[in-house]
């Protein structure tokens, strides 16, 4: 009997039925709404996730279920395990004041030492402090908290638990020691009994979406790094010990593989940048046509650069107020040049993350590419040349749901991934493009400081 992997995403629940050899035998997806009741707010009804999961699972026989999902979201529960309010999601931006309070109470250096991260608006802990200040009646009724996928697990199976990978993104977790941080919890005056029991990912077949997605493309140890070219962009590499970036420009979390950590750089507008340009200037033109026009231009587009900070940035600039820009426009530049500049600007942003991972000791030999942007041959070639890495694609590109299914298969996740993940294509860096992009990347690095505050 197959296992099923569930991914509780921001727009839908995905369910995959997977055989012991990794073959997918069924796929289901059920969507639900996203609420933005105020500018910068992002919320969902947790029971929408449960209803969608139940519908997706209907008719799928499974010997075990693995869970993955969007990270950082706060589900506040009462004494009867009922949500007290809509969940506050990973992309909610209301907690700037609470982030400053956390860094003041704990100290930035100590916070990074304990959690591997600085306080960012998306994380879970600032959301709790926001509730305490702005919704004290709700806060007073909290008896436990969970993250999105763990609430779904609770409702489907009655099990209250969290894995170390997802717990790492709460800002309440001692990432080095793989346990809740009493120091952080006490400093923030939060009740420790609200936190669920924590386990290694294979023990409960669960992981946050980035760790699960990396497992799903076989990034379980030294060698490959995961390069995600989705709406956002991610470069993810494994570490054999906890090593935090002193400036917390990249996230350092526990991996879904026991006794392993990962460093992860995140850019907020990767394929989302191309979607923005398409919708803004070429809504009636196909993406294939736009990419064909971009292919007519040489690397660098005759000096045109794009800063991909359309919705702020995380890595390497933790700046929610950063904004995008085209720099170097001339009368010769046409729509194809704009498209190519966007493809290159995103690739340069991914390079920023890769360089920070290298500083932490990640030594990549190859990138495992996933996400919607990976379908473009041109974009694959640009990213390979900018990163100076061969890029592989895998037979299964289902991301976190597939990684959750691999955890549900049981056993050592490294061995499971080795058995089930199969490379089916490779894009090697073109030497002439590598030479062209090296000086352009140095120019790109000057864009953010030059434009900041303009």
KEVEX-65971 format. One record per residue (C-alpha): y negated, x negated, z; residue number from 1; residue in one letter. Coordinates in pm, 1 decimal. Layout:
<<Y X Z> NUM a>
...
//
This chain:
<<0.0 0.0 0.0> 1 x>
<<-346.2 -138.0 -86.1> 2 x>
<<-625.8 -207.8 157.8> 3 x>
<<-979.2 -73.7 119.1> 4 x>
<<-1306.3 -260.5 153.0> 5 x>
<<-1620.9 -60.4 233.0> 6 x>
<<-1977.3 -180.1 183.1> 7 x>
<<-2245.9 31.3 351.8> 8 x>
<<-2537.3 -56.2 124.6> 9 x>
<<-2900.7 50.3 120.7> 10 x>
<<-2846.6 298.8 -161.7> 11 x>
<<-2474.8 381.3 -150.9> 12 x>
<<-2136.5 324.8 8.6> 13 x>
<<-1894.5 139.3 -216.1> 14 x>
<<-1519.2 151.4 -155.1> 15 x>
<<-1261.7 -71.6 -327.8> 16 x>
<<-884.6 -34.2 -305.4> 17 x>
<<-730.4 -379.7 -342.2> 18 x>
<<-370.1 -499.9 -369.7> 19 x>
<<-230.3 -803.6 -187.6> 20 x>
<<-292.6 -1025.6 -492.9> 21 x>
<<-660.2 -925.8 -502.0> 22 x>
<<-632.5 -682.4 -791.3> 23 x>
<<-863.3 -379.8 -770.2> 24 x>
<<-679.8 -50.8 -819.5> 25 x>
<<-959.9 196.7 -742.6> 26 x>
<<-1338.2 208.3 -706.6> 27 x>
<<-1554.3 474.8 -547.7> 28 x>
<<-1927.3 498.1 -480.1> 29 x>
<<-2132.1 761.2 -296.2> 30 x>
<<-2510.0 742.8 -277.8> 31 x>
<<-2760.3 869.7 -19.6> 32 x>
<<-3139.0 883.0 16.2> 33 x>
<<-3377.6 624.1 155.4> 34 x>
<<-3675.0 744.3 359.5> 35 x>
<<-4012.7 567.6 368.5> 36 x>
<<-4213.7 794.5 598.6> 37 x>
<<-4504.6 549.9 623.0> 38 x>
<<-4615.6 242.1 427.6> 39 x>
<<-4386.8 -48.1 519.5> 40 x>
<<-4130.8 173.8 694.0> 41 x>
<<-3770.8 208.0 573.4> 42 x>
<<-3520.7 442.5 739.4> 43 x>
<<-3191.7 624.7 680.1> 44 x>
<<-2984.4 888.1 854.4> 45 x>
<<-2676.8 704.6 990.3> 46 x>
<<-2463.4 1013.7 942.3> 47 x>
<<-2539.9 999.8 569.5> 48 x>
<<-2346.1 672.0 566.3> 49 x>
<<-2054.4 832.8 745.6> 50 x>
<<-2041.4 1132.4 513.0> 51 x>
<<-2058.5 904.3 208.7> 52 x>
<<-1783.4 679.1 346.5> 53 x>
<<-1558.3 977.3 415.6> 54 x>
<<-1611.1 1106.1 62.5> 55 x>
<<-1550.9 762.4 -91.9> 56 x>
<<-1230.5 718.8 108.4> 57 x>
<<-1093.6 1063.0 25.8> 58 x>
<<-771.1 1023.9 -168.8> 59 x>
<<-754.5 645.8 -122.7> 60 x>
<<-438.8 553.7 64.9> 61 x>
<<-496.2 235.1 263.4> 62 x>
<<-295.3 25.2 503.5> 63 x>
<<-618.2 -118.5 648.5> 64 x>
<<-995.3 -88.6 602.6> 65 x>
<<-1246.1 -372.2 601.2> 66 x>
<<-1614.9 -311.8 665.7> 67 x>
<<-1929.2 -476.4 533.1> 68 x>
<<-2282.9 -355.3 495.9> 69 x>
<<-2655.5 -405.4 508.8> 70 x>
<<-2753.1 -633.4 793.3> 71 x>
<<-3013.9 -607.3 1071.8> 72 x>
<<-3051.8 -226.8 1077.5> 73 x>
<<-3091.6 -65.7 1420.8> 74 x>
<<-2879.5 238.4 1508.1> 75 x>
<<-2982.6 355.1 1856.8> 76 x>
<<-2721.8 580.6 2022.7> 77 x>
<<-2725.9 811.7 2322.5> 78 x>
<<-2452.7 854.5 2583.5> 79 x>
<<-2247.5 1064.9 2339.4> 80 x>
<<-2276.8 809.0 2056.4> 81 x>
<<-2519.8 1026.6 1864.9> 82 x>
<<-2810.7 862.4 1679.3> 83 x>
<<-3137.5 918.1 1862.9> 84 x>
<<-3348.0 874.1 1549.1> 85 x>
<<-3309.2 754.3 1191.7> 86 x>
<<-3189.1 394.7 1158.9> 87 x>
<<-3463.0 136.6 1103.4> 88 x>
<<-3346.5 -80.5 812.9> 89 x>
<<-3347.3 -448.9 718.0> 90 x>
<<-3644.9 -409.4 481.1> 91 x>
<<-3867.8 -228.5 733.4> 92 x>
<<-4193.3 -417.6 796.2> 93 x>
<<-4345.2 -239.2 1099.1> 94 x>
<<-4269.3 -504.1 1364.5> 95 x>
<<-4516.3 -788.2 1302.7> 96 x>
<<-4663.4 -757.2 1654.7> 97 x>
<<-4316.5 -752.9 1813.1> 98 x>
<<-4212.3 -1063.9 1619.3> 99 x>
<<-4514.5 -1246.6 1757.3> 100 x>
<<-4426.7 -1125.3 2106.2> 101 x>
<<-4069.4 -1255.4 2077.5> 102 x>
<<-4184.1 -1600.6 1967.2> 103 x>
<<-4440.8 -1605.3 2248.2> 104 x>
<<-4190.7 -1500.9 2516.5> 105 x>
<<-3912.7 -1737.6 2414.9> 106 x>
<<-4100.2 -2012.5 2233.6> 107 x>
<<-4043.5 -2075.8 1863.3> 108 x>
<<-3846.7 -2398.7 1907.2> 109 x>
<<-3617.9 -2244.8 2169.8> 110 x>
<<-3567.5 -1932.4 1959.8> 111 x>
<<-3462.2 -2140.4 1657.5> 112 x>
<<-3235.7 -2353.7 1877.8> 113 x>
<<-3057.2 -2043.7 2008.3> 114 x>
<<-3050.0 -1809.6 1709.9> 115 x>
<<-3096.8 -2036.8 1407.7> 116 x>
<<-3392.7 -1826.5 1297.3> 117 x>
<<-3749.6 -1733.6 1374.4> 118 x>
<<-3851.5 -1374.5 1445.0> 119 x>
<<-3878.3 -1181.8 1119.8> 120 x>
<<-3967.6 -816.5 1080.8> 121 x>
<<-3630.6 -727.3 931.7> 122 x>
<<-3422.7 -841.1 1230.0> 123 x>
<<-3283.7 -606.4 1494.7> 124 x>
<<-3447.1 -731.9 1815.5> 125 x>
<<-3808.2 -665.1 1705.9> 126 x>
<<-3709.9 -307.7 1623.6> 127 x>
<<-3593.7 -252.2 1981.7> 128 x>
<<-3924.0 -382.0 2116.4> 129 x>
<<-4108.9 -154.3 1874.7> 130 x>
<<-3916.7 147.5 2006.3> 131 x>
<<-3996.0 47.8 2362.3> 132 x>
<<-4368.4 44.0 2281.8> 133 x>
<<-4405.8 325.7 2032.1> 134 x>
<<-4121.4 567.9 2109.6> 135 x>
<<-4057.9 523.5 2483.1> 136 x>
<<-3885.4 861.2 2509.9> 137 x>
<<-3625.8 750.3 2253.3> 138 x>
<<-3593.8 407.0 2410.8> 139 x>
<<-3527.1 558.6 2753.3> 140 x>
<<-3228.1 751.5 2617.6> 141 x>
<<-3056.2 455.6 2448.1> 142 x>
<<-2712.6 376.3 2586.5> 143 x>
<<-2582.8 152.5 2306.1> 144 x>
<<-2686.2 4.9 1973.5> 145 x>
<<-2492.2 -73.3 1658.0> 146 x>
<<-2555.2 -211.6 1311.6> 147 x>
<<-2498.2 13.8 1008.4> 148 x>
<<-2141.2 -70.4 911.1> 149 x>
<<-2034.8 -77.3 1276.3> 150 x>
<<-2162.4 276.5 1328.5> 151 x>
<<-1950.4 385.9 1033.1> 152 x>
<<-1649.3 207.0 1183.6> 153 x>
<<-1709.8 379.0 1518.1> 154 x>
<<-1716.4 723.7 1356.9> 155 x>
<<-1416.5 661.6 1130.2> 156 x>
<<-1188.2 483.5 1376.1> 157 x>
<<-1336.5 514.5 1724.8> 158 x>
<<-1367.3 134.8 1750.5> 159 x>
<<-1692.1 -6.7 1892.3> 160 x>
<<-1729.6 -365.8 1774.2> 161 x>
<<-1936.3 -616.0 1578.2> 162 x>
<<-1843.6 -940.6 1404.3> 163 x>
<<-2014.7 -1275.7 1459.8> 164 x>
<<-2156.4 -1283.6 1105.3> 165 x>
<<-2346.8 -956.5 1138.3> 166 x>
<<-2439.8 -1020.1 1502.0> 167 x>
<<-2609.4 -1343.3 1389.7> 168 x>
<<-2878.4 -1137.3 1219.6> 169 x>
<<-2985.7 -944.7 1528.2> 170 x>
<<-3193.3 -1227.2 1682.2> 171 x>
<<-2999.7 -1154.1 2003.8> 172 x>
<<-2706.4 -1384.1 1928.1> 173 x>
<<-2634.1 -1743.1 2030.7> 174 x>
<<-2524.6 -1853.5 1685.0> 175 x>
<<-2401.5 -2198.2 1790.1> 176 x>
<<-2175.7 -2058.3 2065.2> 177 x>
<<-2085.3 -1741.1 1871.6> 178 x>
<<-2169.6 -1500.2 2154.8> 179 x>
<<-2456.4 -1280.4 2271.5> 180 x>
<<-2745.6 -1486.1 2406.3> 181 x>
<<-2814.5 -1405.3 2769.0> 182 x>
<<-3128.8 -1618.6 2745.4> 183 x>
<<-3277.8 -1408.8 2464.7> 184 x>
<<-3164.5 -1074.7 2606.6> 185 x>
<<-3309.7 -1158.7 2948.3> 186 x>
<<-3636.0 -1294.9 2807.5> 187 x>
<<-3688.6 -974.2 2611.2> 188 x>
<<-3585.8 -759.0 2908.7> 189 x>
<<-3320.3 -573.1 2711.2> 190 x>
<<-3005.9 -423.9 2870.3> 191 x>
<<-2710.4 -643.2 2774.2> 192 x>
<<-2471.0 -350.9 2819.9> 193 x>
<<-2616.1 -189.5 2507.0> 194 x>
<<-2457.0 -458.4 2288.9> 195 x>
<<-2109.4 -402.0 2139.7> 196 x>
<<-1812.6 -636.5 2194.8> 197 x>
<<-1824.7 -923.3 1945.3> 198 x>
<<-1530.1 -1064.8 1747.2> 199 x>
<<-1457.2 -1312.8 1472.5> 200 x>
<<-1456.6 -1143.3 1132.0> 201 x>
<<-1079.5 -1158.2 1067.6> 202 x>
<<-1009.8 -996.7 1406.7> 203 x>
<<-1183.4 -673.3 1309.6> 204 x>
<<-1196.4 -706.9 928.2> 205 x>
<<-1573.5 -699.4 914.8> 206 x>
<<-1875.5 -905.3 813.1> 207 x>
<<-2238.0 -863.6 716.0> 208 x>
<<-2292.4 -822.5 343.9> 209 x>
<<-2394.3 -1180.7 265.2> 210 x>
<<-2099.8 -1341.9 445.2> 211 x>
<<-1860.5 -1087.0 296.1> 212 x>
<<-2008.2 -1136.0 -49.0> 213 x>
<<-1967.5 -1513.8 -23.3> 214 x>
<<-1606.1 -1467.9 82.8> 215 x>
<<-1560.7 -1240.3 -217.9> 216 x>
<<-1651.9 -1525.7 -456.2> 217 x>
<<-1453.3 -1786.2 -263.7> 218 x>
<<-1733.2 -1967.2 -80.5> 219 x>
<<-1538.4 -2049.2 235.2> 220 x>
<<-1589.8 -2423.1 281.4> 221 x>
<<-1735.3 -2738.7 125.1> 222 x>
<<-1793.6 -2749.5 -249.2> 223 x>
<<-1914.0 -2420.3 -395.2> 224 x>
<<-2230.6 -2238.3 -297.2> 225 x>
<<-2295.2 -1870.8 -361.2> 226 x>
<<-2591.8 -1796.9 -588.0> 227 x>
<<-2682.7 -1427.9 -594.1> 228 x>
<<-2909.1 -1312.9 -874.8> 229 x>
<<-2954.3 -953.7 -761.4> 230 x>
<<-3267.4 -755.4 -680.6> 231 x>
<<-3320.7 -1027.4 -422.0> 232 x>
<<-3193.6 -1382.1 -466.2> 233 x>
<<-2970.7 -1575.0 -228.9> 234 x>
<<-2835.6 -1929.4 -210.5> 235 x>
<<-2558.0 -1949.7 49.7> 236 x>
<<-2368.4 -2259.9 159.8> 237 x>
<<-2116.0 -2325.8 436.0> 238 x>
<<-2163.4 -2558.9 732.9> 239 x>
<<-1891.3 -2711.5 951.9> 240 x>
<<-2120.8 -2701.3 1256.2> 241 x>
<<-2434.1 -2518.5 1366.5> 242 x>
<<-2739.7 -2694.1 1223.4> 243 x>
<<-3067.3 -2502.5 1221.8> 244 x>
<<-3364.0 -2589.0 1004.0> 245 x>
<<-3634.8 -2695.2 1254.2> 246 x>
<<-3886.5 -2472.6 1072.9> 247 x>
<<-3636.3 -2186.3 1019.2> 248 x>
<<-3716.3 -2171.6 648.9> 249 x>
<<-3353.0 -2074.6 585.3> 250 x>
<<-3126.9 -1852.1 792.7> 251 x>
<<-2834.4 -2010.0 977.8> 252 x>
<<-2565.4 -1760.4 1076.2> 253 x>
<<-2198.7 -1756.6 1168.1> 254 x>
<<-1974.3 -1726.1 862.9> 255 x>
<<-1689.5 -1477.2 827.3> 256 x>
<<-1457.3 -1780.4 839.9> 257 x>
<<-1390.2 -1874.2 1206.2> 258 x>
<<-1541.1 -2201.7 1330.5> 259 x>
<<-1768.7 -2207.5 1025.9> 260 x>
<<-2140.2 -2135.7 985.3> 261 x>
<<-2357.8 -2079.9 682.4> 262 x>
<<-2711.8 -2157.4 576.1> 263 x>
<<-2879.9 -1906.7 350.0> 264 x>
<<-3207.5 -1903.0 163.1> 265 x>
<<-3339.9 -1562.4 57.0> 266 x>
<<-3605.6 -1482.5 -203.0> 267 x>
<<-3714.5 -1119.6 -203.9> 268 x>
<<-3780.8 -1062.8 -576.0> 269 x>
<<-3522.8 -1219.2 -807.4> 270 x>
<<-3381.8 -975.2 -1064.3> 271 x>
<<-3635.2 -738.4 -910.0> 272 x>
<<-3906.3 -948.4 -1077.0> 273 x>
<<-3755.8 -888.1 -1419.9> 274 x>
<<-3718.8 -517.8 -1344.9> 275 x>
<<-4086.2 -504.3 -1243.8> 276 x>
<<-4197.1 -669.5 -1568.9> 277 x>
<<-3973.8 -442.6 -1776.6> 278 x>
<<-4105.6 -127.8 -1610.4> 279 x>
<<-4467.3 -246.1 -1627.5> 280 x>
<<-4494.2 -353.1 -1992.7> 281 x>
<<-4174.4 -262.0 -2178.8> 282 x>
<<-4023.6 50.4 -2027.1> 283 x>
<<-3896.0 170.9 -2366.7> 284 x>
<<-3745.1 -165.2 -2460.8> 285 x>
<<-3394.7 -272.6 -2360.8> 286 x>
<<-3338.4 -572.0 -2138.4> 287 x>
<<-3134.1 -732.6 -2417.7> 288 x>
<<-3435.9 -714.6 -2649.6> 289 x>
<<-3661.9 -869.8 -2387.8> 290 x>
<<-3415.6 -1150.4 -2321.7> 291 x>
<<-3385.9 -1216.9 -2695.0> 292 x>
<<-3764.0 -1251.8 -2713.4> 293 x>
<<-3756.8 -1489.8 -2414.1> 294 x>
<<-3494.3 -1705.3 -2585.0> 295 x>
<<-3744.9 -1780.4 -2863.1> 296 x>
<<-3957.3 -1981.0 -2620.8> 297 x>
<<-3878.2 -2338.0 -2509.1> 298 x>
<<-3831.7 -2434.7 -2143.4> 299 x>
<<-4165.4 -2418.9 -1966.3> 300 x>
<<-4321.9 -2170.9 -2211.7> 301 x>
<<-4594.5 -2419.5 -2302.1> 302 x>
<<-4723.6 -2446.3 -1945.8> 303 x>
<<-4679.4 -2086.1 -1830.5> 304 x>
<<-4551.2 -2045.7 -1472.6> 305 x>
<<-4461.8 -1738.0 -1268.4> 306 x>
<<-4477.9 -1715.6 -888.5> 307 x>
<<-4210.6 -1455.7 -794.6> 308 x>
<<-4366.7 -1332.1 -469.9> 309 x>
<<-4410.7 -968.3 -568.4> 310 x>
<<-4315.9 -831.0 -225.9> 311 x>
<<-4388.5 -1127.8 -3.6> 312 x>
<<-4134.7 -1401.8 52.7> 313 x>
<<-3880.4 -1531.5 302.5> 314 x>
<<-3759.9 -1870.3 178.5> 315 x>
<<-3922.0 -2114.5 190.3> 316 x>
<<-4245.2 -1927.4 267.8> 317 x>
<<-4200.1 -1674.4 548.8> 318 x>
<<-4505.3 -1484.1 432.6> 319 x>
<<-4500.4 -1103.8 388.7> 320 x>
<<-4847.5 -1125.3 232.0> 321 x>
<<-4750.5 -1369.2 -46.2> 322 x>
<<-4805.0 -1223.0 -392.4> 323 x>
<<-4690.7 -1295.9 -747.7> 324 x>
<<-4893.5 -1453.8 -1025.3> 325 x>
<<-4878.6 -1583.6 -1380.7> 326 x>
<<-5051.3 -1921.2 -1412.8> 327 x>
<<-5129.1 -2103.0 -1735.7> 328 x>
<<-5167.0 -1807.7 -1973.2> 329 x>
<<-5302.1 -1880.1 -2321.2> 330 x>
<<-5363.8 -1685.1 -2640.2> 331 x>
<<-5029.2 -1808.0 -2774.5> 332 x>
<<-4829.2 -1639.6 -2499.2> 333 x>
<<-4662.3 -1312.2 -2590.4> 334 x>
<<-4424.6 -1072.4 -2415.3> 335 x>
<<-4128.8 -1303.7 -2465.7> 336 x>
<<-4318.0 -1585.6 -2293.9> 337 x>
<<-4388.3 -1363.0 -1995.1> 338 x>
<<-4020.9 -1272.8 -1969.6> 339 x>
<<-3907.9 -1634.5 -1993.4> 340 x>
<<-4162.4 -1739.8 -1731.5> 341 x>
<<-4019.9 -1474.6 -1496.3> 342 x>
<<-3662.9 -1600.6 -1553.4> 343 x>
<<-3776.6 -1956.5 -1485.0> 344 x>
<<-3990.3 -1867.0 -1183.4> 345 x>
<<-3693.1 -1697.0 -1017.6> 346 x>
<<-3475.9 -2000.5 -1092.9> 347 x>
<<-3737.2 -2227.5 -932.6> 348 x>
<<-3739.8 -2000.3 -626.8> 349 x>
<<-3362.7 -2037.1 -598.3> 350 x>
<<-3406.9 -2414.8 -625.7> 351 x>
<<-3638.1 -2401.9 -322.0> 352 x>
<<-3352.2 -2254.8 -119.4> 353 x>
<<-3095.5 -2500.8 -254.6> 354 x>
<<-3309.8 -2799.6 -157.1> 355 x>
<<-3339.7 -2670.2 200.4> 356 x>
<<-2961.8 -2622.3 219.7> 357 x>
<<-2917.9 -2981.2 107.3> 358 x>
<<-3142.8 -3093.8 393.2> 359 x>
<<-2896.8 -2926.6 634.2> 360 x>
<<-2600.7 -3111.0 486.9> 361 x>
<<-2473.8 -2871.4 219.8> 362 x>
<<-2340.1 -3077.7 -71.7> 363 x>
<<-2280.7 -2834.4 -355.5> 364 x>
<<-2050.9 -2922.0 -643.2> 365 x>
<<-2076.6 -2586.1 -819.0> 366 x>
<<-2250.1 -2249.8 -781.5> 367 x>
<<-2059.8 -1920.8 -781.6> 368 x>
<<-2298.9 -1680.8 -953.9> 369 x>
<<-2308.0 -1305.8 -891.1> 370 x>
<<-2551.3 -1014.6 -914.3> 371 x>
<<-2685.9 -817.1 -1206.8> 372 x>
<<-2889.5 -1107.4 -1344.1> 373 x>
<<-2570.9 -1309.3 -1387.8> 374 x>
<<-2483.5 -1094.2 -1689.8> 375 x>
<<-2755.7 -1268.7 -1894.8> 376 x>
<<-2631.9 -1579.8 -2075.1> 377 x>
<<-2989.0 -1707.7 -2105.7> 378 x>
<<-3063.1 -1660.9 -1735.8> 379 x>
<<-2737.0 -1831.5 -1639.0> 380 x>
<<-2831.3 -2130.7 -1854.8> 381 x>
<<-3181.9 -2149.5 -1706.4> 382 x>
<<-3055.9 -2130.7 -1346.9> 383 x>
<<-2786.0 -2392.1 -1413.0> 384 x>
<<-3044.4 -2633.7 -1555.6> 385 x>
<<-3299.9 -2575.1 -1279.7> 386 x>
<<-3041.6 -2610.5 -1000.1> 387 x>
<<-2871.9 -2897.0 -1186.5> 388 x>
<<-2539.2 -2736.2 -1103.2> 389 x>
<<-2258.5 -2588.5 -1311.1> 390 x>
<<-2238.7 -2216.3 -1242.9> 391 x>
<<-1909.7 -2026.4 -1229.2> 392 x>
<<-1850.1 -1653.4 -1256.2> 393 x>
<<-1548.9 -1486.4 -1100.1> 394 x>
<<-1315.4 -1218.6 -1230.2> 395 x>
<<-1424.0 -971.8 -961.5> 396 x>
<<-1797.1 -923.1 -907.8> 397 x>
<<-1788.8 -641.0 -652.9> 398 x>
<<-1963.9 -845.9 -384.7> 399 x>
<<-1948.6 -745.2 -21.2> 400 x>
<<-1698.0 -461.2 -68.9> 401 x>
<<-1450.5 -708.6 -218.2> 402 x>
<<-1505.6 -953.8 66.2> 403 x>
<<-1444.5 -672.3 314.6> 404 x>
<<-1119.3 -591.6 137.4> 405 x>
<<-1010.3 -957.4 155.7> 406 x>
<<-1069.3 -947.2 533.1> 407 x>
<<-862.3 -628.2 552.8> 408 x>
<<-572.4 -809.7 384.8> 409 x>
<<-548.0 -1019.6 700.7> 410 x>
<<-456.2 -1382.0 757.6> 411 x>
<<-673.3 -1688.3 713.3> 412 x>
<<-971.7 -1581.0 500.0> 413 x>
<<-974.5 -1920.3 325.6> 414 x>
<<-616.7 -1873.9 211.6> 415 x>
<<-679.5 -1513.1 113.0> 416 x>
<<-981.2 -1608.7 -98.4> 417 x>
<<-791.8 -1895.3 -261.3> 418 x>
<<-514.9 -1652.8 -358.7> 419 x>
<<-736.2 -1368.1 -477.7> 420 x>
<<-1059.0 -1515.2 -620.2> 421 x>
<<-1028.3 -1634.3 -980.5> 422 x>
<<-1294.8 -1816.3 -1182.4> 423 x>
<<-1328.4 -1679.7 -1534.2> 424 x>
<<-1632.9 -1852.7 -1680.2> 425 x>
<<-1859.5 -2155.9 -1638.2> 426 x>
<<-2212.9 -2239.8 -1750.4> 427 x>
<<-2295.7 -2610.5 -1749.2> 428 x>
<<-2651.6 -2744.0 -1726.2> 429 x>
<<-2796.9 -2843.4 -2061.8> 430 x>
<<-2915.7 -3205.9 -2022.3> 431 x>
<<-3231.4 -3152.6 -2228.6> 432 x>
<<-3324.2 -2849.0 -2018.3> 433 x>
<<-3257.2 -3038.7 -1695.5> 434 x>
<<-3504.3 -3305.6 -1809.6> 435 x>
<<-3761.6 -3042.5 -1907.9> 436 x>
<<-3737.8 -2841.8 -1586.7> 437 x>
<<-3756.5 -3131.0 -1337.4> 438 x>
<<-4135.4 -3186.1 -1371.7> 439 x>
<<-4196.0 -2812.8 -1407.8> 440 x>
<<-4028.8 -2750.9 -1073.4> 441 x>
<<-4271.2 -2993.4 -910.3> 442 x>
<<-4560.2 -2792.9 -1060.9> 443 x>
<<-4403.2 -2470.8 -937.2> 444 x>
<<-4391.3 -2605.1 -581.5> 445 x>
<<-4768.5 -2634.7 -589.1> 446 x>
<<-4823.3 -2269.2 -678.1> 447 x>
<<-4784.2 -2109.6 -334.0> 448 x>
<<-5020.0 -2342.3 -145.2> 449 x>
<<-5273.9 -2323.0 -427.2> 450 x>
<<-5267.8 -1942.7 -443.8> 451 x>
<<-5238.4 -1869.0 -72.4> 452 x>
<<-5539.8 -1674.1 40.5> 453 x>
<<-5675.1 -1624.3 -311.9> 454 x>
//
